[in-house]
Amino acid sequence: MRKYFIKAIGILALIQITLASSCTKLNEGSLYDFTPLQNSQPNLYKDSTGNLYWSVCNDNYLSYETCNSNTYAAFYDNLGQCSYLTGSNEFNTSEFDFIDDDNHSQGIIVKFQSGQQVNGVQQQFVLYVVCDSSINTYNSQSLEVKNGVYTLSISSKAGCPTVDYSSIWNFMNDNKWVGTIFLIVVGFFLCFFGLKLIKLTLFLTGFTLGFLLSFFIFEACLKPDSSSGLNWTAIIVSVLVGIVGAIIAFKVERAGIFCLGALAGTFLAFIIFNTFHFASSNKFVLWIEVGLCSFIFGCLCIYIKSYILILASSLVGAYMIVRGISLYPGGFPNELTVSQQLKNGDWSFPWYYYLYLAAIIILKVCGGIFQYRRYKNKGSSRESNTSDDYRQMKK
């Protein structure tokens, strides 16, 4: 089993490196893909005052001599004088703002880091990308120059978010007390009493998985300007899906046990990725990795049974407790967006994130030891080292 697990991790790492990209940007839950603006030759905008050459994406500097400097934008006036408008730092270190803070689908504004000074005035390039899903490359609209700031307005599908997590996630942040209570209460039960009342554990696990699955689907589908009523509808539907998942996990015991292991694998994957800063700009890679970890731990729960159930329930519970506490002080990475933020350099782990990590480990160890010592039978076989509920469930 161990050698297959190592091989799986190696394959995941290879996939992650292969699919990594430096031409996407995750901004407050909205993911933008700038590859439609990336060309083998510099993009060009001409007007009566001169020529503006520009480019995007990491290390994709203008491909010919431009003011003797690596830059993403350069302006040549009619006299042939060149001004470089950006620095040479990575594209993703630029400042990104929304055209409309309430509707991210309107487009995005890219403010590159400043370039050289001309007559005491700092030069800068700003790219104003209006969303138009019908334009596969881009259409230039206008260039405005004011106080050394060159603002180029274009229309492109690059201004349309490919994924938007902003609506329902922000709604949940505004009502975080609900999530805090649920995570702490359920997490405490799973961490310390998961095996004693295994039926209830499976019921809660099925509910959690069903709710999260439905929640993530709504998260990906809802528009950022969705109404409060629509967000509440999404929450209610997610609860109903969670109840269905709970009933299935309760009635179909092997399915419930697999779900518990899968949930533990999911949380363990997030912990590993967050701790070691594994990241990919492809939005599917993290979920492939989580899927494999979930499958492995789900199978372990079915075939190794009692001991792994203690490990799984205590891990799930510890993660939920700490995650619930973290909703108010913050500093815990968003599981939906952390891989993209790490790739873009948008997320730096605060020192107290590692306090969260330490708390998860401590709670997991304490919960596991508590369950093992409370419910083991000295001198009995490995299969009977479980609670009465679990032994009855196996019959």
C-alpha positions as CSV (number, residue, x, y, z in Angstrom):
1,M,0.0,0.0,0.0
2,R,2.8,2.4,0.9
3,K,4.6,2.1,-2.4
4,Y,1.4,2.8,-4.4
5,F,0.7,5.8,-2.2
6,I,4.3,7.1,-3.0
7,K,3.7,6.5,-6.7
8,A,0.4,8.4,-6.6
9,I,2.1,11.4,-4.9
10,G,4.8,11.4,-7.5
11,I,2.3,11.4,-10.4
12,L,0.4,14.3,-8.7
13,A,3.6,16.3,-8.4
14,L,4.3,15.7,-12.1
15,I,0.8,16.7,-13.1
16,Q,1.1,19.9,-11.0
17,I,4.4,20.9,-12.6
18,T,3.1,20.2,-16.1
19,L,-0.1,22.2,-15.7
20,A,1.4,25.1,-13.8
21,S,0.9,28.5,-15.5
22,S,1.8,32.1,-14.7
23,C,-0.9,33.7,-16.8
24,T,-3.8,33.5,-14.4
25,K,-4.9,35.7,-11.5
26,L,-7.2,34.9,-8.6
27,N,-8.5,38.2,-7.1
28,E,-11.0,38.0,-4.2
29,G,-12.4,34.7,-5.3
30,S,-12.6,35.5,-9.0
31,L,-10.2,33.7,-11.4
32,Y,-9.0,35.5,-14.6
33,D,-7.1,33.9,-17.4
34,F,-4.9,36.3,-19.4
35,T,-3.6,33.9,-22.0
36,P,-5.8,35.5,-24.7
37,L,-3.6,38.6,-24.4
38,Q,-0.3,36.6,-24.6
39,N,1.3,36.6,-28.0
40,S,4.7,35.6,-29.4
41,Q,5.2,39.2,-30.5
42,P,4.4,42.3,-28.4
43,N,0.9,43.7,-28.6
44,L,0.8,47.1,-30.3
45,Y,-1.4,50.2,-30.0
46,K,-0.9,53.2,-32.3
47,D,-2.1,56.7,-32.0
48,S,-1.1,60.2,-33.1
49,T,1.5,60.5,-30.4
50,G,3.4,57.3,-30.9
51,N,3.4,53.5,-30.5
52,L,2.7,51.6,-27.3
53,Y,4.1,48.1,-27.1
54,W,2.9,45.9,-24.2
55,S,2.7,42.3,-23.0
56,V,1.4,40.2,-20.1
57,C,2.3,37.1,-18.1
58,N,5.3,36.3,-16.0
59,D,8.7,36.8,-17.7
60,N,7.0,37.6,-21.0
61,Y,8.9,40.8,-21.5
62,L,9.0,42.7,-24.8
63,S,11.0,40.5,-27.1
64,Y,13.2,43.1,-28.6
65,E,15.4,46.0,-27.3
66,T,13.1,48.3,-25.4
67,C,14.8,51.2,-23.6
68,N,17.6,48.7,-22.5
69,S,15.3,47.3,-19.8
70,N,13.1,44.3,-19.2
71,T,9.6,45.7,-19.2
72,Y,6.0,44.7,-20.0
73,A,5.2,48.0,-21.7
74,A,7.2,50.7,-23.6
75,F,6.1,53.8,-25.4
76,Y,7.9,55.2,-28.4
77,D,7.0,58.8,-29.3
78,N,7.1,60.2,-32.8
79,L,10.7,61.3,-32.2
80,G,11.7,57.7,-31.5
81,Q,12.3,58.4,-27.8
82,C,11.5,55.3,-25.6
83,S,10.0,55.2,-22.1
84,Y,9.7,52.0,-20.3
85,L,6.4,52.0,-18.3
86,T,6.8,49.0,-16.0
87,G,9.4,47.4,-13.8
88,S,10.8,43.9,-14.4
89,N,9.0,42.2,-11.5
90,E,6.6,39.3,-12.2
91,F,3.3,40.1,-13.8
92,N,1.4,38.6,-10.8
93,T,3.0,41.1,-8.5
94,S,0.9,43.9,-10.2
95,E,-2.0,45.5,-8.5
96,F,-5.4,44.1,-9.6
97,D,-8.7,45.9,-9.1
98,F,-12.2,45.3,-10.3
99,I,-14.0,47.6,-12.7
100,D,-17.1,47.1,-10.6
101,D,-16.5,45.8,-7.0
102,D,-20.1,44.5,-6.9
103,N,-20.0,42.7,-10.2
104,H,-16.6,41.1,-11.0
105,S,-17.9,40.0,-14.4
106,Q,-17.6,43.6,-15.7
107,G,-13.8,43.2,-16.0
108,I,-10.5,43.8,-14.2
109,I,-7.9,46.5,-14.0
110,V,-4.2,45.6,-14.0
111,K,-1.9,48.3,-12.5
112,F,1.7,47.3,-13.4
113,Q,4.6,48.3,-11.1
114,S,6.0,51.7,-12.1
115,G,8.7,52.1,-14.7
116,Q,11.2,54.9,-15.2
117,Q,10.9,58.6,-14.4
118,V,10.7,61.1,-17.3
119,N,11.2,64.7,-16.4
120,G,10.6,63.9,-12.8
121,V,7.3,62.1,-13.5
122,Q,7.0,58.4,-12.7
123,Q,5.8,56.3,-15.7
124,Q,3.2,53.5,-15.2
125,F,1.2,51.2,-17.4
126,V,-2.4,50.4,-16.5
127,L,-4.4,47.8,-18.5
128,Y,-8.2,48.2,-18.3
129,V,-9.7,44.9,-19.5
130,V,-13.5,45.0,-20.1
131,C,-15.2,41.6,-20.2
132,D,-16.4,40.5,-23.6
133,S,-16.7,36.7,-23.9
134,S,-17.1,36.9,-27.7
135,I,-13.6,38.3,-28.3
136,N,-11.0,35.5,-28.1
137,T,-8.0,37.8,-28.3
138,Y,-8.6,41.5,-27.7
139,N,-9.9,44.7,-29.3
140,S,-8.2,48.0,-28.3
141,Q,-10.5,50.8,-27.4
142,S,-8.5,53.8,-26.2
143,L,-5.3,55.1,-24.7
144,E,-5.3,57.8,-22.0
145,V,-2.1,59.4,-20.8
146,K,-2.3,61.5,-17.6
147,N,0.5,62.4,-15.2
148,G,2.8,59.7,-16.6
149,V,0.1,57.0,-16.3
150,Y,-0.7,55.2,-19.6
151,T,-4.1,53.6,-19.3
152,L,-5.0,51.3,-22.2
153,S,-8.6,50.1,-22.4
154,I,-9.3,46.9,-24.2
155,S,-12.2,44.4,-24.6
156,S,-11.4,40.7,-24.2
157,K,-12.7,37.4,-22.7
158,A,-9.6,37.8,-20.5
159,G,-11.7,40.3,-18.5
160,C,-14.4,37.7,-17.8
161,P,-13.7,35.5,-14.7
162,T,-13.5,31.8,-15.6
163,V,-14.4,30.8,-12.1
164,D,-16.1,33.1,-9.5
165,Y,-16.2,32.0,-5.8
166,S,-17.1,35.4,-4.5
167,S,-20.9,35.4,-4.1
168,I,-22.0,32.6,-1.8
169,W,-18.5,32.5,-0.1
170,N,-18.9,36.2,0.8
171,F,-22.4,35.6,2.0
172,M,-21.2,32.9,4.3
173,N,-18.5,35.2,5.6
174,D,-21.2,37.7,6.5
175,N,-23.0,34.9,8.5
176,K,-20.0,33.1,9.8
177,W,-21.6,32.4,13.2
178,V,-23.6,29.6,11.6
179,G,-20.5,27.9,10.3
180,T,-18.5,28.5,13.5
181,I,-21.2,26.8,15.7
182,F,-21.6,23.9,13.3
183,L,-17.9,23.2,12.9
184,I,-17.0,23.4,16.5
185,V,-19.9,21.3,17.9
186,V,-19.7,18.6,15.2
187,G,-15.9,18.6,15.3
188,F,-15.8,18.1,19.0
189,F,-18.1,15.1,18.8
190,L,-16.1,13.5,16.0
191,C,-12.8,14.2,17.6
192,F,-13.5,12.6,21.0
193,F,-16.5,10.3,20.5
194,G,-16.4,9.3,16.8
195,L,-16.0,5.6,17.3
196,K,-18.2,5.2,20.4
197,L,-21.3,6.3,18.5
198,I,-20.2,5.3,15.0
199,K,-23.7,5.4,13.5
200,L,-24.1,9.0,14.5
201,T,-20.6,9.7,13.2
202,L,-21.5,8.3,9.8
203,F,-24.7,10.3,9.8
204,L,-22.8,13.5,10.5
205,T,-20.1,12.6,8.0
206,G,-22.7,12.0,5.2
207,F,-24.3,15.3,6.0
208,T,-21.1,17.2,5.9
209,L,-20.0,15.7,2.6
210,G,-23.4,16.2,1.0
211,F,-23.6,19.8,2.2
212,L,-20.0,20.7,1.1
213,L,-20.5,19.1,-2.4
214,S,-23.7,21.0,-3.0
215,F,-22.1,24.2,-1.5
216,F,-19.1,24.0,-3.9
217,I,-21.4,23.5,-6.9
218,F,-23.5,26.5,-6.0
219,E,-20.2,28.4,-5.3
220,A,-19.0,27.8,-8.8
221,C,-22.3,28.5,-10.5
222,L,-23.7,31.6,-8.7
223,K,-22.8,35.0,-10.1
224,P,-21.0,37.5,-7.9
225,D,-24.1,39.8,-7.9
226,S,-26.5,37.1,-6.8
227,S,-29.2,38.3,-4.4
228,S,-29.4,37.4,-0.7
229,G,-32.5,35.3,-1.4
230,L,-30.7,33.2,-3.9
231,N,-27.8,32.7,-1.6
232,W,-30.2,31.6,1.2
233,T,-31.8,29.2,-1.3
234,A,-28.4,27.7,-2.1
235,I,-27.7,27.2,1.6
236,I,-31.1,25.5,2.2
237,V,-30.7,23.2,-0.8
238,S,-27.2,22.3,0.4
239,V,-28.7,21.4,3.8
240,L,-31.3,19.2,2.1
241,V,-28.5,17.5,0.1
242,G,-26.6,17.0,3.3
243,I,-29.5,15.3,4.9
244,V,-29.8,12.9,1.9
245,G,-26.1,12.2,2.2
246,A,-26.5,11.6,6.0
247,I,-29.3,9.1,5.4
248,I,-27.3,7.2,2.8
249,A,-24.2,7.1,5.0
250,F,-26.4,5.9,8.0
251,K,-28.2,3.2,6.0
252,V,-25.3,1.9,3.8
253,E,-22.6,1.4,6.4
254,R,-19.7,0.7,4.1
255,A,-20.5,3.8,2.1
256,G,-20.6,5.8,5.4
257,I,-17.3,4.4,6.5
258,F,-15.8,5.2,3.1
259,C,-17.1,8.8,3.4
260,L,-15.5,9.2,6.8
261,G,-12.2,8.2,5.4
262,A,-12.7,10.4,2.3
263,L,-13.4,13.4,4.4
264,A,-10.3,12.7,6.5
265,G,-8.2,12.4,3.3
266,T,-9.6,15.7,2.0
267,F,-8.7,17.6,5.2
268,L,-5.3,15.9,5.4
269,A,-4.6,16.9,1.7
270,F,-5.5,20.6,2.5
271,I,-3.2,20.5,5.6
272,I,-0.3,19.1,3.6
273,F,-0.7,21.5,0.7
274,N,-1.1,24.5,3.0
275,T,1.9,23.6,5.1
276,F,4.3,22.9,2.3
277,H,2.9,25.5,-0.1
278,F,2.2,23.0,-2.8
279,A,0.3,25.0,-5.4
280,S,-0.9,24.9,-9.0
281,S,-2.6,27.6,-11.1
282,N,-4.8,25.0,-12.8
283,K,-8.0,24.9,-10.9
284,F,-8.5,21.2,-11.4
285,V,-5.2,19.9,-10.2
286,L,-5.8,20.5,-6.5
287,W,-9.1,18.7,-6.7
288,I,-7.5,15.7,-8.5
289,E,-5.0,15.5,-5.6
290,V,-7.7,15.8,-3.0
291,G,-9.7,13.1,-4.8
292,L,-6.8,10.6,-4.7
293,C,-6.1,11.3,-1.0
294,S,-9.8,10.9,-0.3
295,F,-10.1,7.6,-2.2
296,I,-7.0,6.2,-0.5
297,F,-8.2,7.0,3.0
298,G,-11.7,5.9,2.2
299,C,-10.4,2.5,1.2
300,L,-8.2,2.3,4.3
301,C,-11.2,2.9,6.5
302,I,-13.1,0.0,4.9
303,Y,-10.3,-2.5,5.0
304,I,-8.3,-1.6,8.2
305,K,-11.4,-0.6,10.1
306,S,-11.2,0.2,13.8
307,Y,-7.8,1.8,14.2
308,I,-8.1,3.9,11.0
309,L,-11.6,4.9,12.0
310,I,-10.2,6.4,15.2
311,L,-7.5,8.2,13.2
312,A,-10.0,9.4,10.6
313,S,-12.7,10.7,13.0
314,S,-10.2,12.4,15.3
315,L,-8.5,14.1,12.3
316,V,-11.8,15.3,10.8
317,G,-13.0,16.5,14.2
318,A,-9.7,18.4,15.0
319,Y,-9.8,20.1,11.6
320,M,-13.4,21.2,12.0
321,I,-12.9,22.6,15.4
322,V,-9.8,24.7,14.4
323,R,-11.5,25.7,11.1
324,G,-14.5,26.9,13.0
325,I,-12.5,28.9,15.5
326,S,-10.4,30.4,12.6
327,L,-13.5,32.0,10.9
328,Y,-13.4,35.0,13.2
329,P,-9.7,35.9,13.7
330,G,-8.9,34.8,10.1
331,G,-5.5,33.7,8.8
332,F,-6.6,30.2,7.7
333,P,-6.3,29.8,3.9
334,N,-9.5,29.4,1.9
335,E,-9.6,25.8,0.8
336,L,-11.2,26.8,-2.5
337,T,-8.6,29.3,-3.6
338,V,-5.4,28.7,-1.8
339,S,-3.6,26.9,-4.6
340,Q,-4.2,29.7,-7.0
341,Q,-3.3,32.4,-4.4
342,L,0.0,30.7,-3.6
343,K,0.9,30.4,-7.3
344,N,0.2,34.1,-7.8
345,G,2.0,35.2,-4.7
346,D,-1.3,36.6,-3.3
347,W,-1.2,34.7,-0.1
348,S,1.4,34.8,2.6
349,F,0.9,32.5,5.5
350,P,0.7,34.5,8.8
351,W,2.7,33.2,11.7
352,Y,-0.5,32.3,13.6
353,Y,-1.5,29.9,10.8
354,Y,1.1,27.5,12.2
355,L,-0.6,27.9,15.6
356,Y,-3.8,26.6,13.9
357,L,-1.7,23.7,12.4
358,A,-0.3,22.9,15.8
359,A,-3.8,23.0,17.4
360,I,-5.0,20.6,14.7
361,I,-2.2,18.1,15.5
362,I,-2.6,18.4,19.3
363,L,-6.4,18.0,19.1
364,K,-6.1,15.1,16.7
365,V,-3.6,13.3,18.9
366,C,-5.6,13.9,22.1
367,G,-8.8,12.8,20.4
368,G,-7.2,9.7,19.0
369,I,-5.7,8.7,22.3
370,F,-8.9,9.4,24.2
371,Q,-10.9,7.2,21.8
372,Y,-8.4,4.4,21.8
373,R,-8.0,4.2,25.6
374,R,-11.6,4.6,26.3
375,Y,-12.9,1.9,23.9
376,K,-10.2,-0.7,23.6
377,N,-10.5,-4.0,25.4
378,K,-7.2,-5.2,26.9
379,G,-6.0,-8.5,25.6
380,S,-8.6,-8.6,22.8
381,S,-7.9,-9.0,19.2
382,R,-7.3,-6.1,16.8
383,E,-10.8,-6.4,15.3
384,S,-12.5,-6.1,18.6
385,N,-10.6,-3.1,19.8
386,T,-13.6,-1.0,19.1
387,S,-16.8,0.3,20.7
388,D,-19.9,-1.8,21.2
389,D,-21.7,0.2,18.6
390,Y,-19.0,-0.6,16.0
391,R,-19.0,-4.3,16.8
392,Q,-22.8,-4.4,16.5
393,M,-22.7,-2.5,13.2
394,K,-20.3,-5.2,11.7
395,K,-22.7,-8.0,12.6
